[in-house]
Amino acid sequence: MESSKKQEPPLAREGEAERATLSLTLALRNGRKAGISRTAKVFEMFEAKIHHFETRSATISKNVADDLELFVRCDVLGCEVSSLVSSLKSVAEDVKTNREERAPWFPKKMRELDNCHHLIPKYDPDLDHEHPGYSDLEYRKRRTFIADLAFNFRHGDPLPRIKYTAQETATWREIYQKLSSLYPTHACKQYLDAFNQLEKYCGYQADCIPQLQDVSTFLTERTGFQLRPAAGLLSARDFLASLAFRVFQSTQYIRHSSSPMHSPEPDCCHELLGHVPMLADKEFAQFSQDIGLASLGASDADIEKLSTLYWFTVEFGLCKQSESIKAYGAGLLSSYGELVYALSKKPEYKPFDPDVMVVQPYQDQTFQPLYFVAEHFEDAKAKLQKYALQIKKPFPLHYDPFTCSIEVLDSPQKVKGIITHLKEELKNLCHAFEKLS
């Protein structure tokens, strides 16, 4: 993923209404007789979605047996908040309300990724005069055709298969041969292991551009990740949200033949040669998903920080292996020039530190003057998870790997249910360990 510092404001999603979340407390005189019923009718009249409804005996009351205090947490149309409060004051006393900050929309089910397709036209060949394909009408027409396949894709559809032209295959061949000659000395061990497997089982070769469906099947069998077609450079929020579900949004068009060693935007060479091999590693796959999970419901400011963190890790990350520095970032592993430069003595290196990385300016036009070096992926993952805990959200979230869905933990019962399941899993693992011992 490449990310512009100036992100476009997120667009409204289908089915997303302008609603507000309220926490209300109020007192009911003779609540047990009629107060609760009258109050409930007010909420019903405003079509409020009740998340929590709790009653208790009034703490200060002359008639403790009948007087109640009521706490309600609900969603209501934003334009009707004041009317709701006024109506409640007609049936209750001491009405107090607190309007909670509402988190930006985010997908909770994998099929809702159909709404995560907003593009940043920063490098669009139809708009960017500096793009290598700007003056090539046939290339732009081809790009539009492939982009339309992605726009029309819906969750559950078979991934589109592209019949690549001889020129497109020739561009791939030149890139493949030149980059693969560098990998043995410049790429990390995890990348090399996966790349060998991709060549053996998934059709990775110089004379054929792999199809997304074949690669997606390969990834799913190894780490649970799957591919989804993307029409171009996605907004940071939409792209990161997909990672939360172990879905990687991948372009299928290829860079212009006049500039085979560099692309100003993601293309299939960047995705297939840069990202895919690393997503086949379990540790790195978890790291990628953790960034995605941290993005769900985050503010625009935190999304920008996470996209910067993504830039310095998944795109341009380096790590230590066997007393040497190796590349694991996709932006490096799909760019011959920067891969050579990154492991030369020219750039500056700093240790992996999310707090420093998220505020570090980066270059998206030239080589990076600075790279961050991780000790190993397990250490990087632990530091990322610690950083993610600092991101303020109105609610905690949980990813359910069985249903591939996100659950908002807005009640103690939901948390207890997850804990019970984890205890059962731990019990089974302990039993298996005892038998092996």
C-alpha positions in Angstrom: 0.0 0.0 0.0 1.2 3.5 -0.8 -0.4 6.3 1.2 -0.7 10.0 0.6 -0.3 12.3 3.6 -3.4 14.2 2.5 -6.1 11.6 2.6 -9.5 12.2 1.1 -12.3 12.3 3.6 -14.0 8.9 3.9 -17.1 8.5 1.8 -20.4 7.3 3.3 -21.0 3.6 3.0 -24.2 1.9 1.9 -26.6 1.5 4.8 -24.6 4.0 7.0 -27.0 6.5 8.8 -26.1 9.6 10.7 -26.8 8.3 14.1 -25.5 9.3 17.6 -24.7 7.1 20.5 -26.1 8.3 23.8 -25.7 7.4 27.5 -28.6 8.6 29.5 -29.5 8.5 33.2 -32.9 9.5 34.6 -35.1 9.2 37.6 -38.6 7.6 37.6 -41.1 8.4 40.3 -43.4 5.3 40.9 -41.3 3.7 38.2 -42.4 0.2 38.9 -46.0 1.1 38.2 -45.9 3.1 35.0 -42.6 5.0 34.6 -40.8 2.2 32.8 -43.6 1.7 30.3 -43.9 5.4 29.5 -40.1 5.7 29.1 -39.9 2.6 26.9 -42.6 4.1 24.6 -40.5 7.3 24.2 -37.5 5.3 23.0 -39.8 3.2 20.7 -41.3 6.4 19.2 -37.8 7.6 18.2 -36.8 4.2 16.9 -33.8 4.1 19.2 -31.6 1.1 19.2 -31.1 0.0 22.8 -27.7 -1.4 23.7 -28.1 -1.4 27.5 -31.1 -0.9 29.7 -30.5 -1.0 33.5 -32.8 -0.1 36.4 -32.0 0.1 40.2 -33.7 1.5 43.3 -33.2 5.2 43.7 -30.4 6.1 46.0 -32.1 9.2 47.4 -35.8 8.8 47.5 -38.7 9.1 50.0 -40.3 6.1 48.4 -37.4 3.7 47.8 -39.7 0.8 46.9 -41.2 2.4 43.9 -38.8 5.1 42.7 -36.1 4.0 40.2 -33.0 5.2 38.6 -32.6 4.2 34.9 -29.4 4.0 32.8 -29.8 3.6 29.0 -27.2 3.4 26.3 -28.7 3.7 22.8 -28.3 4.8 19.2 -30.7 7.4 17.7 -30.8 9.6 14.6 -28.5 12.6 15.3 -31.1 15.1 14.3 -33.5 13.8 16.9 -31.3 13.8 20.0 -32.7 17.1 21.4 -36.3 16.0 20.7 -35.7 12.6 22.4 -34.2 14.3 25.5 -37.2 16.7 25.7 -39.7 13.9 25.4 -37.9 11.9 28.2 -38.1 15.0 30.5 -41.9 14.9 30.1 -42.0 11.4 31.7 -38.9 11.3 33.9 -36.9 13.6 36.2 -33.2 14.6 36.4 -32.5 13.5 32.8 -28.8 13.6 32.1 -27.3 12.7 28.7 -23.8 12.2 27.4 -23.3 12.0 23.6 -20.5 9.5 22.9 -18.0 10.0 20.2 -19.0 7.9 17.3 -16.3 5.8 15.6 -16.0 6.0 11.8 -17.7 3.2 9.9 -15.8 0.0 9.6 -16.6 -3.5 8.2 -17.7 -6.1 10.7 -18.1 -9.0 8.2 -15.9 -9.9 5.3 -18.7 -9.3 2.7 -18.8 -5.7 3.9 -15.4 -5.3 2.2 -17.5 -4.7 -0.9 -17.8 -1.2 0.4 -14.1 -0.7 0.9 -13.1 0.4 -2.6 -12.5 4.1 -2.4 -9.5 5.1 -4.5 -6.9 7.9 -4.2 -6.3 9.2 -7.8 -2.9 10.5 -6.9 -1.1 8.3 -9.5 -4.0 7.6 -11.9 -2.6 7.5 -15.5 -5.8 9.4 -16.6 -5.0 12.3 -14.3 -1.3 12.3 -13.5 0.7 13.9 -16.3 3.9 12.4 -14.8 2.6 8.9 -15.0 4.6 6.8 -17.6 1.3 5.7 -19.2 -0.4 9.1 -19.4 0.3 9.6 -23.1 -0.5 5.9 -24.0 -4.2 5.7 -24.8 -4.1 2.0 -25.3 -2.5 1.5 -21.9 -5.1 3.7 -20.2 -7.9 1.8 -22.0 -6.4 -1.5 -20.7 -6.2 -0.1 -17.2 -9.8 0.9 -17.3 -10.9 -2.6 -18.4 -9.0 -4.3 -15.6 -10.2 -1.7 -13.0 -13.8 -2.4 -14.0 -13.4 -6.1 -13.2 -12.3 -5.1 -9.7 -15.1 -2.5 -9.2 -17.7 -5.2 -10.2 -16.2 -7.9 -8.0 -18.3 -8.9 -5.0 -17.5 -11.1 -2.0 -17.9 -14.8 -3.0 -17.3 -14.2 -6.7 -14.4 -16.1 -8.4 -11.4 -13.9 -8.7 -11.1 -12.4 -12.3 -8.6 -14.2 -14.5 -6.7 -11.8 -16.8 -5.4 -12.9 -20.2 -2.2 -10.9 -20.2 -0.8 -9.6 -23.5 2.6 -10.4 -24.9 3.9 -6.9 -24.1 2.6 -7.2 -20.5 4.3 -10.6 -20.1 7.5 -9.2 -21.5 7.4 -6.4 -18.9 6.9 -9.0 -16.2 9.7 -11.2 -17.5 12.2 -8.3 -17.4 11.2 -7.4 -13.8 11.1 -11.0 -12.6 14.5 -12.0 -14.0 16.3 -8.9 -12.6 14.7 -8.9 -9.2 15.0 -12.7 -8.6 18.8 -12.4 -9.2 18.9 -10.1 -6.2 16.7 -12.1 -3.8 19.3 -14.7 -2.6 21.6 -11.9 -1.2 19.1 -9.2 -0.3 15.8 -10.8 0.8 15.1 -12.2 4.3 14.9 -15.9 4.9 11.0 -15.9 5.2 10.7 -14.3 1.8 13.1 -16.8 0.1 11.4 -19.8 1.6 8.0 -18.6 0.4 9.3 -17.5 -3.0 10.7 -21.0 -3.6 7.3 -22.5 -2.8 5.6 -20.1 -5.1 7.9 -21.1 -8.0 7.3 -24.8 -7.2 3.6 -24.8 -6.7 2.0 -21.6 -7.9 3.3 -20.9 -11.4 5.8 -18.2 -10.5 8.1 -18.0 -13.5 9.5 -15.4 -15.9 7.2 -16.3 -18.8 3.8 -16.2 -17.1 2.1 -13.7 -14.8 0.5 -15.7 -11.9 -3.3 -15.4 -11.6 -4.8 -14.0 -8.3 -7.0 -17.1 -7.8 -4.1 -19.5 -7.8 -2.0 -17.3 -5.5 -5.0 -16.7 -3.2 -5.5 -20.5 -2.8 -1.8 -20.8 -2.0 -1.9 -18.1 0.7 -5.1 -19.4 2.3 -3.6 -22.9 2.8 -0.6 -21.4 4.6 -1.7 -18.4 6.6 -5.4 -17.9 6.0 -4.8 -14.8 3.9 -6.7 -14.4 0.7 -6.6 -11.9 -2.2 -9.2 -9.6 -3.5 -9.0 -7.5 -6.7 -8.4 -3.8 -6.3 -8.9 -1.1 -9.0 -6.0 1.0 -7.9 -4.5 2.8 -4.9 -7.0 2.5 -2.1 -7.6 4.9 0.7 -5.5 3.9 3.8 -8.6 3.3 5.9 -10.2 0.9 3.4 -6.9 -1.0 2.7 -6.0 -1.5 6.3 -9.6 -2.6 7.2 -9.2 -5.4 4.7 -6.1 -6.7 6.4 -8.1 -7.1 9.6 -9.9 -10.0 7.9 -6.7 -11.4 6.4 -7.7 -10.1 3.0 -5.1 -8.4 0.8 -6.5 -6.1 -1.9 -4.4 -6.6 -4.9 -4.2 -4.8 -8.3 -4.1 -6.9 -11.5 -2.8 -4.4 -14.0 0.9 -4.1 -14.7 3.1 -1.0 -14.9 3.9 0.7 -18.2 6.5 -1.0 -20.3 8.6 2.2 -20.6 9.4 2.0 -16.9 9.7 -1.6 -15.9 12.0 -1.1 -12.8 9.8 1.4 -11.1 6.1 2.1 -10.6 4.6 5.2 -9.0 1.6 3.1 -7.8 1.0 -0.5 -6.8 0.7 -2.9 -9.7 0.7 -6.7 -10.0 4.5 -6.9 -9.9 4.5 -5.0 -6.6 1.8 -7.3 -5.2 2.9 -10.7 -6.5 6.7 -10.2 -6.0 6.6 -7.8 -3.1 3.7 -8.7 -0.8 2.6 -12.2 -1.5 5.7 -14.1 -0.4 5.8 -12.4 3.0 2.0 -13.0 3.5 2.8 -16.7 3.2 4.8 -16.5 6.5 2.6 -17.0 9.6 4.4 -14.5 11.8 4.3 -11.8 9.2 0.7 -12.6 8.3 -0.2 -12.0 12.0 1.8 -8.7 12.0 -0.2 -7.5 8.9 -3.5 -8.5 10.4 -2.6 -6.7 13.7 -2.1 -3.4 11.8 -5.5 -3.9 10.2 -7.3 -4.7 13.5 -5.7 -1.6 15.0 -7.2 0.6 12.2 -10.9 -0.4 12.8 -12.8 2.4 14.3 -9.6 4.6 14.6 -9.6 8.3 14.1 -8.3 9.9 10.9 -5.2 11.0 12.8 -4.5 7.4 14.0 -5.2 6.0 10.5 -2.5 8.3 9.1 -0.1 7.1 11.8 -0.9 3.5 11.1 -0.4 4.0 7.4 3.0 5.5 8.1 3.9 2.6 10.3 2.8 0.3 7.4 5.0 2.3 5.1 8.1 1.8 7.2 7.4 -1.9 7.8 5.3 -3.8 5.3 6.5 -1.6 2.4 10.0 -0.6 3.3 11.0 -2.7 6.3 14.4 -4.2 7.0 15.4 -6.9 9.6 18.5 -8.5 11.1 19.3 -12.0 10.1 22.6 -13.9 10.5 24.5 -10.7 11.5 23.3 -9.1 8.2 20.5 -6.7 7.3 17.9 -8.2 4.9 14.7 -6.8 3.2 11.2 -7.8 4.0 9.3 -4.7 2.7 7.3 -5.1 -0.5 8.3 -1.7 -1.8 11.9 -2.8 -1.7 11.4 -6.4 -3.0 9.6 -5.1 -6.1 12.0 -2.3 -6.9 15.5 -3.3 -8.1 17.0 0.2 -7.6 15.8 0.8 -4.1 16.5 -2.8 -3.0 20.2 -2.3 -4.0 20.2 1.2 -2.4 18.5 0.1 0.9 21.3 -2.4 1.6 24.1 -0.1 0.7 25.9 2.2 3.1 24.1 5.3 1.8 20.8 5.4 3.9 20.4 5.9 7.6 19.2 3.0 9.8 17.2 3.3 13.0 15.9 0.5 15.4 12.2 -0.6 15.1 10.2 1.7 17.3 6.5 2.4 16.4 6.3 5.6 18.4 9.2 7.0 16.3 8.0 5.5 13.0 4.5 6.9 13.1 5.7 10.5 13.1 8.6 10.0 10.7 8.2 11.8 7.3 8.6 9.5 4.3 9.4 9.7 0.6 7.0 8.4 -2.0 8.8 10.0 -5.0 12.4 9.0 -4.4 14.4 6.4 -2.3 13.9 6.6 1.4 16.8 8.4 3.3 15.9 6.4 6.4 14.9 2.7 7.1 13.9 1.0 10.3 15.5 -2.3 11.2 13.6 -4.9 13.2 15.5 -7.4 15.4 13.1 -10.1 14.3 9.4 -10.4 13.4 8.3 -11.6 16.9 9.8 -8.6 18.5 8.2 -6.3 15.9 4.8 -7.9 16.4 5.0 -7.4 20.2 6.0 -3.7 19.8 3.1 -3.2 17.3 0.6 -4.8 19.6 1.8 -2.6 22.5 1.5 0.5 20.3 -2.1 -0.5 19.2 -3.2 -0.5 22.8 -2.6 3.2 22.9 -5.1 3.9 20.1 -8.2 5.4 21.7 -11.5 3.9 20.6 -15.0 4.0 22.0 -15.1 0.2 22.3 -12.8 -2.9 22.2 -13.1 -5.3 19.3 -12.5 -9.0 18.8 -11.9 -10.9 15.6 -13.6 -14.3 15.4 -11.5 -16.5 13.1 -14.3 -19.1 12.8 -16.8 -16.6 11.3 -14.2 -14.2 9.9 -16.1 -11.4 11.6 -15.5 -8.5 14.0 -17.4 -8.4 17.3 -17.8 -5.2 19.3 -17.3 -6.1 22.9 -19.9 -3.8 24.4 -21.0 -6.1 27.3 -19.3 -8.2 30.0 -21.2 -11.3 28.7 -19.4 -11.1 25.3 -16.0 -10.9 27.0 -16.9 -13.8 29.3 -17.9 -15.9 26.3 -14.6 -15.4 24.6 -12.7 -16.1 27.8 -14.6 -19.4 28.3 -13.7 -20.5 24.7 -10.0 -19.6 25.3 -10.0 -21.6 28.5 -11.3 -24.6 26.7 -8.6 -24.2 24.0 -5.9 -23.8 26.6 -7.2 -26.9 28.4 -7.0 -29.0 25.2 -3.5 -27.7 24.5 -2.3 -28.5 28.0 -3.7 -32.0 27.7 -1.9 -32.5 24.4 1.3 -31.2 25.9 1.1 -33.6 28.8 0.5 -36.6 26.5 3.6 -35.6 24.4 5.7 -35.2 27.5 
